[in-house]
Amino acid sequence: MNRTARSPEIDEAESTYSKAAKSELAKKYDTAFRLYIKSAEIFLHLSRSTDQSDRDKSKWKGRAAQALERAEKIKSVTKKSTAIASGATDESNITLTPVGIDHFSHRQQSYVLQKSSSVHGHVYPLWDEASSNTLSSSTEFSDPDGQPSLSPEQREVATIWRRPHCKAYTDPTIWQIGAQDIVQHIVTDCSVCASLSVCVEHSRRFGSKLARDAIHYDPLTGRCDVKILFNGSWRRVIIDDKLPHHPSNGTLMCMTCQDPNGTTVAWPSYLEKAYMKLMGGYDFPGSNSSIDLHALGGWIPEQLDIKSSNFERERTWTRIYDGFNHGHCMITLGTGPQPDLRWGSAYLLSSHSYAIINVEEDNKDRVLTVLDSWVPVSQDEEQATRTLRIPWSDVLATFEGIYLSWDPQLWSTTLTFHGRWARKENASGSTHEARARFHLMDPPQGATEVWVLLTRHVINSRNSSNFIALKVETEDAEVASSIGAASVVDSQGIYTNSAHVLTKCRMSQNQPNGILSMLASYDGVCQSVGFTLTIYASPTVDVVWETDVVTPPFTSEIESQWTHKSAGGNPEYPTFMVNPQYRLRVHGQPRSKIKVCLTIQTVKDLPVNITVLWSQGDRVFDLCHKDLVATSGSYRYGLARLNTQLAPGDYSVVLSAFEPQKTGPFTFTVESSGKFDLTNIPQEGAGMYSKIIRGSWDVDTAAGGPSFKHYMHNPIYEFDCPADTQIKVRLQLIRPGASAPLNVTILPPNSASSTAHITTSGAYDDAISGVVTPQMSLNKGKYWVVPSTYSPGVQAPFQLILYSSVSVAVKEKDNGS
């Protein structure tokens, strides 16, 4: 009788559980608790392993539950002992050290990949895992998952599935095809056809085996195992070799390929079928070729929006010309949704992918050779004009996107991390921070780049409501302290519903060491979503994951929202003052500093900013450079973060969206190495009645200040206090523009000039937030408010905000001007 050897992991799990039990008997509860948790983690990993039988999986799952039950009992005992440990009993005050999850452990990384194995209801194991679908070499294989669903065009003709009549797989000439031999007839996967075309062209030019190396086909059984990079790892997609055919004329109803002699070559169709199975069927809505080439060959996807203001025409040409002709880059183009698109006399399809099979440059011209894989069924392939030589300038004017795929072998270092976003119950998204420590070993002249790719794990490719964003920055870089930086929107970190986001971080010799901070964000409907972060670094950069990140000991989190009354916009608006503000009191010894990290997360389409100012913790009305301590920089969609060091004292923190009246919820988090207090700063006039009076200075009432002798010709508003009251009045321009110093003054009724004023906002001031009188007490009675500009003739709309402790009536007086 043969006995199967136990795996080392089983021995480790059982040994750890045994040590935990012994520690519990010895009343070493802290050690026992940690070991029970560890053994449960190993047992759970075993229960998810594909190498285990269903019986063993159930067994290990039960053992994990048993270990967790013991851990919970220890926790309950320690809570009880803590509650009664007051000196009057013999019980000890037992505390447990929190057991954190090692997200970088092999088990945790494997867990994330296994959780992402199920796509469209089918399980796609990792490529290195043993396949469960084994059969004898004489048995014809039939995919137990069934055939991929068909597109409407395929269903319309009652497509049938059968093995194709094609050139033998053992014939080496099946690999000697050209890019133009790949043809798309009816299926909507134009990006896949374009991807295979550029792979074939790359193989012809550089002798590579892109795409073809993914296929592992047994012609005797008809089984085809295809290696596809998906959801963070190379996975095994198993299909049979039956392809969709027309029921009457026998033609293939999918991507086709024929060699120069007209003989069908089937391997591109098998590759397409496997990818269509993974993506949910032949009714695949399409993607772009850089996504497909990442899946089929592992090349790094980069998408360039030609219409973007950040598009660099000359630099892009140099990159694609050099990359293409050295074999480092494959290129496709995409058209936009506009109909009747033409270049010269040639019609172009809307929302279509085109392969680039040549990039040329001479003294006069820059030209791309564009290949269209689409040939209507009614058209003869030999008569179709499928290649166009389009000048670079016309490409930029005609197409919408450039899709680049870069050879990962260009980078000597590749680091990968797999994680999961866990969305809180009332939140729309989640953010995970990963950190890597870098060192420029041989600081280059100028700067070098580190690329970071964020990949969202896809469970349903038809779901377009999942969005991701990636922000990468060097943590030790100088903290933004410019007002101008806090008044623009950052193009990095914009959310996209693509599965990939590529960000490049320039490393300068001025900062040869530091921390690379990567904020990977998700916004969507799923409660939990997997993701993969990949770092690509050149030989001059040494980069490693920072796996031992210390959790800040002091944390505070506030859930709130911007409302129509508190959404003030950026500092260039007079309403900036009404944004949510918080008093941050930092404790500590004089001349010391503590590390503070401030984060705000909101909905994906709202650009936000954090600003910290010196103001003794009072409400901030205008952003002045002398008061500015630090900002999170440019406004960023969905997420802003600020890492800084603060000395002990009181600060005001302003949270703002880029435009006023843009409402939405937010979560504000402060993490610190030292103790702090965080409290809300009340709005101006909090607890008082407020009344807004809108008016304007016109040709008759723009009288200017008192020195121009017509001060009482300015608009005059009379308010009636029914009882003694506290009063404060603010004057603002509705559309702040050129410098227009303002003043607002409260006068007794029937005043002839400003000299007898009761209170005033003071010297004329052109602050964006306007000017305000001090809060003061007034007796019952009537009073006048006079808003004015310093110079006469300034015709502009304004608003008065009158705060009072009792409700007052306000009306505009006819001043007889």
Disulfide bonds with the S-S distance in Angstrom:
none
